[in-house]
């Protein structure tokens, strides 16, 4: 209980500061855009590189990760299926699928793992899976769905190698897999720069809320409500069913996979939407509503399975 409330309280405060910044005009009219570009092109790649370069990649092959991966595919797949039928468009459907399945494993997942699960490392498999597999694939789709991307085939095939988020993640994996040691004079500045990622994302998110209408009432109402329902209820239910019915997990391992699957949509999804200028309202409202909905869901999960 304490971990859930602590994690959400920290996020709420930083988002609130972003809201005040916009209200007072401290960063001018382009503050959100500057913070978004800073996070996407500089801070987040540095954070992902330093995190994954020092990670134990053996966690990728754990049974718990298979539950996470399968529940992620299930939730995203439902949204994609509905998006295809409703003709929401490739870019918008991709953002919605991410909002339905991409959990906040960093700035919220870590404190909850510490206070609820008792071990911060338990969130590492989710972080690795999302950054190694989900992020490069999703950003490649967003790159290729852009109206301006009509270059030659060879250029389109190397899209992941031109994306800073993907480059940071994959570079970190290579360093970890090869056992290379990053020298302190190189690692320390990268860690310092990477420390700006989460605050920049949260502040940009708070800035975007200023002047926005109440969530779930605009033109994106249907995809927003669908993504929130899938994220808050569908994915944790899928994780529970898979963990119990397929992998036979009980006790602490079962609690681990269900709690991590019940985490809300990550704030950096709004950064991706803003970067590609697609589904921005969908991302903002889905992240906000899923974060609010996750509080009672996580409390119930902890009470029933803890």
N, C-alpha and C positions, 0 to 999 in steps of 0.2 A: 504493500500500500504506500509506504513512504517513498519508495523508489519511483513509483508511478507519478505521484504528486510532485516530487522534487524535479523530475525530468521535465514535466510539463510546465512547472512554474518558471524554470530557467528560460525555456523557449519563449513563454508568454512575455516575460520581462523584456527580452531583447527585441522581439517583434514590436512591443509597445514603444520602445525607444525609437525604432524606425518610423513608427506612426507619428510620433512627436516631431521627429526631424522633418518630416514632410509638412506637417502642420505649421511649423515655425519657419520653413523655407531655408534651413541651414545649408542644404546642399544644392539649392536651386532647382530648376525644372528637370535637369538631367541626372539627378542624384541616383535614381534607381538604375538607370542605364549604365552609369559608370560602375556602380557596385556589382551589377550583373556581369559586366565584361571583366571586371577584376576577378570575380569568383570563377568565371568560366575559363578564361584564358591563362590566368596566372596562379591564383591561390589554390583552387581545387586540384589542378594537376600536381602541384607541389605536395599538397596534403596526401593525395592518393599514392604518389610515388614513395614518399617517406613511410607511409603506413604499410604498404604492400611489400616494400623492399625489406622490411624487418619482420614480416609475418611468417608463420609456420604454414607452408602450403599443404602440409599433410592433412589439415582440417578440411580441405576441399573434398576429400574422399570419404568423409564420415557419413554414416547413415542418416544423421540429422539433416545434413545438407541436402540429401536426396528428397526428404520430406519438404524442405523449404523450396527446392527447385520445382518439384511437382505441383505444390500448392500455388506457386507463383505463375507457372504456366497455365494452371486451371483458371485462376482468377483473370489473368490477362486474356486468355482464350475466349472466355465468355464475353468480355467487353469487345474484343475484336469481332466476334461473330455478330453481335448486335450492331456494331459500327458498320460492318459491311452491309447488313440488311437495311439499316437506316441511312446509308450513304453519307456518313459523317466525314469522309475524306481520309486519306492515308495519314497525313500529319496529325490531324486532330484525333484520329482513332489511336495513333501511337501514343500520344500524350495521355489520353484517357486510359489506355491499357497500362501504362506506367503508374498512373495514379491509383489504379485498381490493385496493384500487386507489388510495387517497389517500396519497401519499408524504410522507415527512418532509423537505420541501423547505427548511425554515427552519433550525432549530438543528443538524441533521445534514447537510442538503443543501448548505448554504453552505460549511462546512469541507471537505467532500468535493469540491465543485466547485473549490475553491481548490487543494487538494493533489493531486487526481487528474486533473482536467480543465484546471487552470491558469487558470481564469477564473470568478470568483464570479457574474458576470452570466449565465452559462449556465443557472443554476437559476431565473432570473427568469421565463421563460415558464411554467414549471410552477407557480410560486408564484402568478402572475397568473391562470392558468387555474383553479386550485383555488379561489382566493378570489373570483374574479368569477363563475364558473359553478357549480362543484361545491358549494361551501359553501352559497350561498343556496338552491339547489335541495334539497339534502339536509336542511337545517334547516327549510325550509318543509314538507317531507314529515313530519319529526318533529313539528313544531308541529301539523300537521293530523291526525296520527295519535293525538295525545293524547286520553285519555278525557274530559278536562275541556273540550276545545275544541269547543263546540257552538253557537257564536255565529252571528250572521247571516252571509250569504254575503259581503257587502261587507267585513266584518271579516276573514274568512278569506282573501279575495283580497289583502289588504294585509299578510299575514303577514310577508313578507320585510322590510317597512318597520318592523316592530316588533321585529325580531331584532337585538340589538346587534352581533353578528359581521357580519351582512350589511350593516347600516347603516354600520359602519366601513369595510368593503371598498368598497361602492358609492360612499360619499362620497369616498374616496381616488381612485377612478377618475374621478369627475366633476371633481375638482380638477386631476388630471393632464391629462385630456382638454381642459379649457378653458384650460389654461396659467396658472391662477391661482397666485399666490405666497402661501404661508401665512406671515404675519409671525412673526418669531422668538419674540416673547413668547407666541405661541399654539403654535407648533410645538415649542419646547423642552420645555415641561411635558408635552406629549403624548408626546414621545420618552422622557422620563424615566419616565412611567407605563407606556408600552409596554414598556420594558425589564424590567418585572416579569413579563411574560407567560410567557416560556419557563421561567424558574426556578419560577414558581408551578405551571405545568403539570407539570413534572418532579418537583417536591417532592410534589405531590398524588398523582402516580402512585406514587412511592416509598412514601408513607404507605399507599396502598391495598394494597401488597404484603405489609405486615406482618400476619401471621396468616392469609394466604391459602393455600389448598392449592396443590399443584403444578399448573401449567397443563396443559390438555389432558386432564384426567381426570374432570371433572365432567359435569354435565348438558349443558353447552355444548360438549362434546368435538367433535361433528361439525361445527358451524359454525366453531369455532375452527380446526380442522385444515384445513378447506376454505379459509378466508380466508387462512391462512398459506401454504398451497400456491399459491394464486392470486397472492398478493403477492410471495412470494419467487421463484417460478419462472414462473408463468403470465404475469404482466404483463411481465417483461423479455423472455420469449420472444416474446410478441405484439409488443412494441416492435421487437425485432430483425427479425422476419418482415416487419412493415410497412415498416420503414426500408429494408431490403434489397430486398424484393420489389415494393413499391409506389412508394416515393420514391427508390430507387436511391442511398441514402446509403452512403458508404464512409469509412474513416479516422476522423478526429476527430469529424465530425458523428454517425457511427454510434455511436462510443463514448459521446458525450454523451447521446444519447437512451436508450441501454440502461442506462447507469449511473444516470441519474435515475429510470428506471422500476424499477430494482432496489432503490431506497431502501426502507427498511421503512415500515410504517404509522406515521403521525404520532401523537405522544403526545396532541395536543389532541383526538383522537377519543375518548379516555377522558373528557375534559372534557365533550364533547357528550353522551356516554352518561350521565354522572353528572347533567348538567343536566336531561335528560329522563327520567331514572330508567328507562332501557330498555337492555338489552344491556350492562350494566356489566361483568359477568364476561367476556362475549365480547370487549369492547373491550380490557380490561386484559390478558387472556391473549393475544389476537391481536397486540397491540402488542409485548408482551414477546417472544413466540416469533418474530415476524417480524424483530424487531431482532437477535435472536441468529442467526437463519438468514441475515440479510443480510450478515453478515461474510464467510463463505466465498463466498457468491454474488458479492459485489462484488470480492473478491480474484480469483476466476476470470475474471470479466468483464474486469477491468483487465488481467489477464495475456494473455487471448486477443485482445482488441481493441485494447489499448494500444500 
